[in-house]
Amino acid sequence: MPGPNRIVANEICLELQDHSTLRRSASDFFQLRGMRDPSAQAARLADQFAQQNRALATRLDVRINQEYDGNDVQLVIHSGSAVGAIPLLSPTTARPDFGLVVQPRFPWPGIGPMLAEMGWKISPTPLRLPLLSRSERRVPVWVLSLMILVRLKALLDSMERRFDLADENLPAPRGTVNWDAYARHSLPRAAFLSVPCRFPDLRDDRQLKGAVRYTVERQLAALGSQKEHGAFVHRLIEFGEQILHRVQMVPAYVPSSLTMGAWLQRPMRTVPFLDGVQAIEWTVDQRGLAGLSDLAGVPWTMPMETFFEAWVETVFRIAARHTGGQSRVARKRETTHPIQWEPPYLGSQKSLIPDIWIEWESTTLIVDAKYKRHWEELQQRCWSGVEAEIRDRHRADLLQVLAYANLARTPNVAACLVYPCTRAHWESMHARGRLTHRAEFNVGNRMLRLWLTAIPMASGAERIGSILAEECRTLLG
């Protein structure tokens, strides 16, 4: 039996879905069943495990607690709206011996095509945390390729030409002239117009662009084996080929660790530059995204709230286009309405920011996306049967979107809450004419409409947006 300082978990990576709860026996997790009284040791280790990993867990919107059911101590892990993977510290070694993977409750095969239809607005974000010591094949390979390609595009977009010292033979002096070399080599050959000069020259960083080319080529090779995941992988390959076209004039270059270290020491380093160099480093070192392989994995996260907001933006933009509406979105800070406190007050909200704002001549539609389980709960149970916490959160959602409605200046206003659902459930609601639940009432001299609806977490933005356009036309008729 291992001693207290040699306890090894038999389940390296814990896994659960977003907005869910995972329970594990602490005695089993820390392999304490062989002890005479494992509960006391399990309680101590579970408490230490929760305390040590509290800061790490918040990076993935996760809470770790412990409970005692009368027979055993339970590790209880509550996930929020983020997906990704993080390392977890061992209470016995204080090293990141464990890992936690949070999967999207709407599976990756649906999320991939949605990312493509959104134009890759959202991508997973790496976390500056220790690498996971081990992971499992639970996330598609293309997820890492997407993250790397997005970073490389941002690197190229932000890359500025820089001054390098160039050594060239010129027909006239420029910069510093090597007169000794001119006298020894040019004059004896009567090459009077070949003046060896050293001068600062504004030019592209060919070495860094060569590293970008190498990285993109490696990622495209990896994506070639992922085509069975669907047409969206072909679109991701096209995205990578567009980046490759921008660096095709330079040869591929594999940077050494010393070269990458020198890049990271440059003055005026921007975030896109640092992120891009890190993406190159991952490819050169052949690191996998945590959840991808048995090798060390890069910790990462993707807030599904942000993902869902971008998806709702995509489909409602289509609806606005079909109905002639003008749309504005929070992602571009186009819907921000500052709150002016008098006297100035630092302890409260500074602005109201609706997710989507669509305006016609006399009607405004304000949309707020909520990546929550409320739609399923409200569809399956009556209001009195829904948990009090969910009722309170849904009530807060309603009050929030109604506050947004007061910002509109048109005679007719509609405030819409949008929740996610499965494709099957959405198709069923559409067939039964139950996609949108409506309420309306007069506020002063204006008509205010309140909508509750859901859109599927699945591809097909054009069809979804067209059907939403039919709903919008009821506001304009």
Secondary structure, DSSP 4 states (H G I P E B T S, - for coil): ---TTS---S-SEEEEETT-EEEEEHHHHTT-TTSSSHHHHHHHHHHHHHHHTHHHHHTTTEEEEEEE-SS-EEEEEEE-SEEEEEEE--TTT-S--EEEEEE-SS-HHHHHHHHHHTTS----EE-SSPPBS---S-S-THHHHHHHHHHHHHHHHH---EEEEEEEEESS--SEE-HHHIIIIITTTT-TT-EEEEEEEEE--HHHHHHHHHHHHHHHHHHGGGGGG-HHHHHHHHHHHHHHHHTTTS------HHHHHHHHT-SS--HHHHHHHHHHHHHHHTPEETTS-SS-EE-EEEEHHHHHHHHHHHHHHHHHHHHT-EEEEGGGT-S-EE---SS--TTS--EE--SEEEE-SSEEEEEEE--SSHHHHHHHS-GGGS-HHHHHHHHHHHHHHHHHHTT--SSEEEEEEEEEE-HHHHHHHHHTT-SEEEEEEEETTEEEEEEEEEEESSS-HHHHHHHHHHHHHHHH-
